[in-house]
C-alpha cells in the first residue's frame, strides 16, 4: 500500500491570488518529495477553529498570509527566535501534538539580496520605508548582516519609533517620518503597501546616489512604481520582491522537509508566468 502524500497549505483571506501552491509544488517536484499543497480560505473570525480543523485532517504545515500572521503567532505554542522578535508567524508546523511557529520573511529578503543579487549588507546604510508587519518581520535578519545603520521611515512616525525602540542595539536603528530622512543610502527597501495602489511614499530624491540599490517588497509583471521612481532618480539597481517571495517559501520548505530547493529556476519560471 502506498502512503498518502504529506499535506500542506497556505491560509489567508483572501487567498485566491496566492502563488504559494505553485511554488511549493515546484519545490516538491524538484526534490522528488510527495506532498500536496492547497489554498485554504480561512474565515476572518474563525482562525483558531479552522486551523485546529486542518490539524485534525492531518495537515503537517501551513504558510500564513494576510491578515493572520499575528493570529498564527498567538496560536504557536513553540516559536523560533525570529518569530518571537518579529511578533508574527508565516510558517506553522504541526508535529508531535504541538504547533510550531516561524517567520521566514527576513531570511527570504536577505537571501534574495545577498545571494541572488550579490548585494552584501555589511557596513551599508539602509533605509527601510514602512513599519508594518513585513518590516517588523525582516529587521532582525537585516541587523544580523551587520549594516552600518538602519533608518526606518514611516507615514505614522509612532510605528517607526516602536520598531526603532525594539531593534536598536548591536546596529543603530533610527526612526523618522518621510519628510525628515537625511542623506544618501546604499540600499532603500520599500516595505510600505503603497505600491499596491501605484502610490509612492513621499521621500526626497536626495536619498539616492549613483550606487543606491532599491528593493520593493512588492512585485509585479512590470517595474513597480517605486522602482521606476528610484531608477528615474539615478539608482544603480532596482529589485522587486518576487525573489523574496520564493526564498521565504524555500525557507518554509526547509523547515518542513529538511531539504533546501534550488530557487533560481523557479524564480525565472514564475517571472515569465507573471
Ligand atoms: P501592513 O499593512 O502591515 O503595513 C503597511 C505599511 O505601509 C505601513 O507602514 C503603512 O503606513 C504603509 N503605507 C500604506 N499605504 C501607504 C501609502 N500610501 N504611503 C505611504 N505608506 C503607506 O503591510 P505589510 O507590512 O504586511 O506589507 C507591506 C508590503 O510588503 C506589501 O506590499 C506586501 O505585499 C509586501 N510583502 C512582500 C512579501 C514578499 O515575500 N515579497 C512578504 C510580505 C509582504 P502606516 O503605518 O502609516 O499606516
Boltz pocket constraint, residues with backbone or C-beta under 6 A from the ligand:
constraints:
  - pocket:
      binder: B
      contacts: [[A, 105], [A, 108], [A, 129], [A, 130], [A, 131], [A, 132], [A, 133], [A, 134], [A, 135], [A, 154], [A, 155], [A, 156], [A, 159], [A, 190], [A, 191], [A, 192], [A, 193], [A, 194], [A, 195], [A, 196], [A, 199], [A, 200], [A, 201], [A, 202], [A, 216], [A, 217], [A, 218], [A, 219], [A, 241], [A, 242], [A, 244], [A, 245], [A, 246], [A, 248]]
      max_distance: 6.0
